[in-house]
């Protein structure tokens, strides 16, 4: 069963409060998502670590309910 926009957004918002989150359904099937997350949690972290934090927050659904997730992450601009 694919993951809905609302469910994915709720999970990411819970994991990264006070963040700007933009989700794009890449294939129109709720199964292949792109997430752009701008979060204070990423400040001072290399991109690989930022992506690891997102993957950890979604670890229980990645590769299952959430088949594919492309990430674009960044800390807020000063």
VMD Tcl script that builds the backbone (N, CA, C; Angstrom):
set m [mol new atoms 234]
animate dup $m
set s [atomselect $m all]
$s set {name element resname resid chain x y z} {
  {N N UNK 1 A 0.846 -1.175 0.000}
  {CA C UNK 1 A 0.000 0.000 0.000}
  {C C UNK 1 A 0.896 1.244 0.000}
  {N N UNK 2 A 0.730 2.134 -0.944}
  {CA C UNK 2 A 1.553 3.347 -1.016}
  {C C UNK 2 A 1.311 4.283 0.169}
  {N N UNK 3 A 2.216 5.225 0.339}
  {CA C UNK 3 A 2.109 6.202 1.415}
  {C C UNK 3 A 1.539 7.500 0.867}
  {N N UNK 4 A 0.482 7.985 1.490}
  {CA C UNK 4 A -0.163 9.205 1.005}
  {C C UNK 4 A 0.689 10.434 1.309}
  {N N UNK 5 A 0.407 11.486 0.568}
  {CA C UNK 5 A 1.078 12.770 0.774}
  {C C UNK 5 A 0.898 13.211 2.223}
  {N N UNK 6 A -0.333 13.126 2.728}
  {CA C UNK 6 A -0.632 13.581 4.089}
  {C C UNK 6 A 0.146 12.789 5.136}
  {N N UNK 7 A 0.225 11.478 4.953}
  {CA C UNK 7 A 0.937 10.638 5.912}
  {C C UNK 7 A 2.441 10.926 5.897}
  {N N UNK 8 A 3.011 11.036 4.706}
  {CA C UNK 8 A 4.444 11.322 4.599}
  {C C UNK 8 A 4.751 12.696 5.185}
  {N N UNK 9 A 3.939 13.673 4.855}
  {CA C UNK 9 A 4.147 15.017 5.393}
  {C C UNK 9 A 4.030 15.039 6.916}
  {N N UNK 10 A 3.061 14.329 7.462}
  {CA C UNK 10 A 2.884 14.273 8.915}
  {C C UNK 10 A 4.098 13.642 9.593}
  {N N UNK 11 A 4.610 12.581 9.018}
  {CA C UNK 11 A 5.783 11.912 9.613}
  {C C UNK 11 A 7.017 12.810 9.564}
  {N N UNK 12 A 7.221 13.469 8.433}
  {CA C UNK 12 A 8.386 14.350 8.312}
  {C C UNK 12 A 8.245 15.582 9.209}
  {N N UNK 13 A 7.048 16.120 9.318}
  {CA C UNK 13 A 6.822 17.272 10.186}
  {C C UNK 13 A 7.046 16.902 11.647}
  {N N UNK 14 A 6.636 15.714 12.043}
  {CA C UNK 14 A 6.863 15.253 13.413}
  {C C UNK 14 A 8.350 15.081 13.697}
  {N N UNK 15 A 9.079 14.575 12.717}
  {CA C UNK 15 A 10.518 14.335 12.892}
  {C C UNK 15 A 11.330 15.620 12.802}
  {N N UNK 16 A 10.847 16.576 11.997}
  {CA C UNK 16 A 11.581 17.823 11.758}
  {C C UNK 16 A 10.646 19.025 11.930}
  {N N UNK 17 A 10.259 19.297 13.194}
  {CA C UNK 17 A 9.362 20.440 13.416}
  {C C UNK 17 A 10.045 21.747 13.004}
  {N N UNK 18 A 9.258 22.742 12.714}
  {CA C UNK 18 A 9.758 24.058 12.296}
  {C C UNK 18 A 10.567 23.980 11.003}
  {N N UNK 19 A 10.205 23.048 10.145}
  {CA C UNK 19 A 10.908 22.872 8.873}
  {C C UNK 19 A 9.988 23.217 7.712}
  {N N UNK 20 A 10.608 23.567 6.596}
  {CA C UNK 20 A 9.879 23.746 5.343}
  {C C UNK 20 A 9.974 22.423 4.603}
  {N N UNK 21 A 8.827 21.827 4.317}
  {CA C UNK 21 A 8.796 20.522 3.659}
  {C C UNK 21 A 7.933 20.624 2.408}
  {N N UNK 22 A 8.524 20.258 1.283}
  {CA C UNK 22 A 7.796 20.242 0.014}
  {C C UNK 22 A 7.916 18.829 -0.552}
  {N N UNK 23 A 6.762 18.209 -0.812}
  {CA C UNK 23 A 6.739 16.852 -1.338}
  {C C UNK 23 A 6.238 16.853 -2.773}
  {N N UNK 24 A 6.888 16.038 -3.611}
  {CA C UNK 24 A 6.481 15.887 -4.999}
  {C C UNK 24 A 6.324 14.399 -5.284}
  {N N UNK 25 A 5.157 14.028 -5.787}
  {CA C UNK 25 A 4.900 12.649 -6.193}
  {C C UNK 25 A 5.492 12.473 -7.588}
  {N N UNK 26 A 6.611 11.805 -7.690}
  {CA C UNK 26 A 7.364 11.726 -8.942}
  {C C UNK 26 A 6.698 10.885 -10.025}
  {N N UNK 27 A 5.918 9.876 -9.616}
  {CA C UNK 27 A 5.328 8.985 -10.608}
  {C C UNK 27 A 3.799 9.024 -10.602}
  {N N UNK 28 A 3.213 9.830 -9.737}
  {CA C UNK 28 A 1.760 9.901 -9.654}
  {C C UNK 28 A 1.128 8.686 -9.017}
  {N N UNK 29 A 1.926 7.921 -8.247}
  {CA C UNK 29 A 1.424 6.673 -7.668}
  {C C UNK 29 A 1.536 6.612 -6.142}
  {N N UNK 30 A 1.907 7.727 -5.515}
  {CA C UNK 30 A 2.119 7.767 -4.057}
  {C C UNK 30 A 3.163 6.743 -3.603}
  {N N UNK 31 A 4.037 6.351 -4.485}
  {CA C UNK 31 A 5.034 5.332 -4.181}
  {C C UNK 31 A 6.460 5.817 -4.428}
  {N N UNK 32 A 6.609 6.886 -5.206}
  {CA C UNK 32 A 7.914 7.443 -5.544}
  {C C UNK 32 A 7.867 8.939 -5.241}
  {N N UNK 33 A 8.508 9.326 -4.160}
  {CA C UNK 33 A 8.425 10.708 -3.676}
  {C C UNK 33 A 9.761 11.428 -3.756}
  {N N UNK 34 A 9.677 12.734 -3.887}
  {CA C UNK 34 A 10.820 13.616 -3.689}
  {C C UNK 34 A 10.452 14.525 -2.527}
  {N N UNK 35 A 11.361 14.656 -1.581}
  {CA C UNK 35 A 11.138 15.532 -0.436}
  {C C UNK 35 A 12.232 16.587 -0.388}
  {N N UNK 36 A 11.811 17.844 -0.335}
  {CA C UNK 36 A 12.742 18.953 -0.090}
  {C C UNK 36 A 12.465 19.404 1.332}
  {N N UNK 37 A 13.488 19.293 2.177}
  {CA C UNK 37 A 13.344 19.625 3.595}
  {C C UNK 37 A 14.405 20.651 3.969}
  {N N UNK 38 A 13.961 21.798 4.438}
  {CA C UNK 38 A 14.852 22.829 4.956}
  {C C UNK 38 A 14.583 22.868 6.453}
  {N N UNK 39 A 15.580 22.446 7.233}
  {CA C UNK 39 A 15.369 22.271 8.668}
  {C C UNK 39 A 16.530 22.808 9.490}
  {N N UNK 40 A 16.212 23.446 10.629}
  {CA C UNK 40 A 17.272 23.861 11.549}
  {C C UNK 40 A 18.078 22.658 12.073}
  {N N UNK 41 A 17.472 21.475 12.052}
  {CA C UNK 41 A 18.169 20.264 12.522}
  {C C UNK 41 A 19.382 19.933 11.653}
  {N N UNK 42 A 19.429 20.474 10.431}
  {CA C UNK 42 A 20.516 20.171 9.508}
  {C C UNK 42 A 21.687 21.147 9.606}
  {N N UNK 43 A 21.539 22.168 10.418}
  {CA C UNK 43 A 22.585 23.192 10.509}
  {C C UNK 43 A 23.911 22.578 10.959}
  {N N UNK 44 A 24.958 22.842 10.186}
  {CA C UNK 44 A 26.302 22.366 10.506}
  {C C UNK 44 A 26.565 20.919 10.136}
  {N N UNK 45 A 25.588 20.247 9.540}
  {CA C UNK 45 A 25.761 18.833 9.191}
  {C C UNK 45 A 26.038 18.684 7.697}
  {N N UNK 46 A 26.909 17.739 7.341}
  {CA C UNK 46 A 27.105 17.462 5.918}
  {C C UNK 46 A 25.838 16.831 5.337}
  {N N UNK 47 A 25.688 16.936 4.049}
  {CA C UNK 47 A 24.486 16.439 3.378}
  {C C UNK 47 A 24.229 14.959 3.665}
  {N N UNK 48 A 25.284 14.150 3.701}
  {CA C UNK 48 A 25.100 12.719 3.972}
  {C C UNK 48 A 24.447 12.518 5.337}
  {N N UNK 49 A 24.885 13.256 6.321}
  {CA C UNK 49 A 24.301 13.132 7.670}
  {C C UNK 49 A 22.852 13.629 7.676}
  {N N UNK 50 A 22.558 14.680 6.929}
  {CA C UNK 50 A 21.184 15.179 6.820}
  {C C UNK 50 A 20.273 14.075 6.269}
  {N N UNK 51 A 20.736 13.419 5.222}
  {CA C UNK 51 A 19.947 12.351 4.606}
  {C C UNK 51 A 19.804 11.166 5.547}
  {N N UNK 52 A 20.846 10.874 6.305}
  {CA C UNK 52 A 20.761 9.786 7.280}
  {C C UNK 52 A 19.685 10.074 8.329}
  {N N UNK 53 A 19.568 11.320 8.754}
  {CA C UNK 53 A 18.545 11.676 9.736}
  {C C UNK 53 A 17.140 11.462 9.175}
  {N N UNK 54 A 16.939 11.818 7.919}
  {CA C UNK 54 A 15.635 11.608 7.290}
  {C C UNK 54 A 15.364 10.116 7.153}
  {N N UNK 55 A 16.352 9.377 6.676}
  {CA C UNK 55 A 16.181 7.926 6.527}
  {C C UNK 55 A 15.877 7.260 7.858}
  {N N UNK 56 A 16.502 7.704 8.922}
  {CA C UNK 56 A 16.246 7.145 10.253}
  {C C UNK 56 A 14.808 7.420 10.683}
  {N N UNK 57 A 14.323 8.628 10.389}
  {CA C UNK 57 A 12.956 8.988 10.770}
  {C C UNK 57 A 11.914 8.145 10.028}
  {N N UNK 58 A 12.286 7.622 8.867}
  {CA C UNK 58 A 11.354 6.846 8.047}
  {C C UNK 58 A 11.767 5.384 7.909}
  {N N UNK 59 A 12.679 4.936 8.749}
  {CA C UNK 59 A 13.276 3.605 8.609}
  {C C UNK 59 A 12.244 2.475 8.573}
  {N N UNK 60 A 11.169 2.617 9.317}
  {CA C UNK 60 A 10.187 1.533 9.385}
  {C C UNK 60 A 9.331 1.408 8.120}
  {N N UNK 61 A 9.356 2.401 7.242}
  {CA C UNK 61 A 8.542 2.342 6.024}
  {C C UNK 61 A 9.359 2.371 4.735}
  {N N UNK 62 A 10.634 2.748 4.810}
  {CA C UNK 62 A 11.476 2.798 3.609}
  {C C UNK 62 A 11.633 1.398 3.011}
  {N N UNK 63 A 11.433 1.314 1.722}
  {CA C UNK 63 A 11.562 0.036 1.029}
  {C C UNK 63 A 10.311 -0.817 1.126}
  {N N UNK 64 A 9.335 -0.363 1.883}
  {CA C UNK 64 A 8.064 -1.076 2.002}
  {C C UNK 64 A 6.942 -0.163 1.553}
  {N N UNK 65 A 6.253 0.407 2.538}
  {CA C UNK 65 A 5.171 1.343 2.233}
  {C C UNK 65 A 5.681 2.508 1.405}
  {N N UNK 66 A 6.874 2.955 1.724}
  {CA C UNK 66 A 7.511 4.045 0.981}
  {C C UNK 66 A 8.586 3.425 0.096}
  {N N UNK 67 A 8.249 3.218 -1.169}
  {CA C UNK 67 A 9.137 2.480 -2.075}
  {C C UNK 67 A 10.393 3.266 -2.438}
  {N N UNK 68 A 10.247 4.565 -2.743}
  {CA C UNK 68 A 11.390 5.351 -3.178}
  {C C UNK 68 A 11.246 6.785 -2.688}
  {N N UNK 69 A 12.360 7.331 -2.228}
  {CA C UNK 69 A 12.370 8.707 -1.732}
  {C C UNK 69 A 13.650 9.398 -2.163}
  {N N UNK 70 A 13.507 10.395 -3.004}
  {CA C UNK 70 A 14.630 11.252 -3.393}
  {C C UNK 70 A 14.653 12.414 -2.420}
  {N N UNK 71 A 15.841 12.769 -1.941}
  {CA C UNK 71 A 15.949 13.818 -0.923}
  {C C UNK 71 A 16.735 15.009 -1.413}
  {N N UNK 72 A 16.261 16.168 -1.007}
  {CA C UNK 72 A 16.982 17.424 -1.148}
  {C C UNK 72 A 16.865 18.096 0.216}
  {N N UNK 73 A 17.973 18.212 0.909}
  {CA C UNK 73 A 17.952 18.752 2.269}
  {C C UNK 73 A 18.909 19.933 2.398}
  {N N UNK 74 A 18.597 20.813 3.354}
  {CA C UNK 74 A 19.451 21.965 3.599}
  {C C UNK 74 A 19.055 22.604 4.924}
  {N N UNK 75 A 20.010 23.273 5.567}
  {CA C UNK 75 A 19.650 24.100 6.707}
  {C C UNK 75 A 19.051 25.409 6.201}
  {N N UNK 76 A 18.322 26.129 7.054}
  {CA C UNK 76 A 17.797 27.431 6.609}
  {C C UNK 76 A 18.920 28.408 6.310}
  {N N UNK 77 A 18.668 29.296 5.371}
  {CA C UNK 77 A 19.649 30.350 5.077}
  {C C UNK 77 A 19.672 31.307 6.254}
  {N N UNK 78 A 20.850 31.818 6.558}
  {CA C UNK 78 A 20.972 32.763 7.675}
  {C C UNK 78 A 20.408 34.107 7.351}
}
mol reanalyze $m
mol bondsrecalc $m
mol representation Tube
mol addrep $m
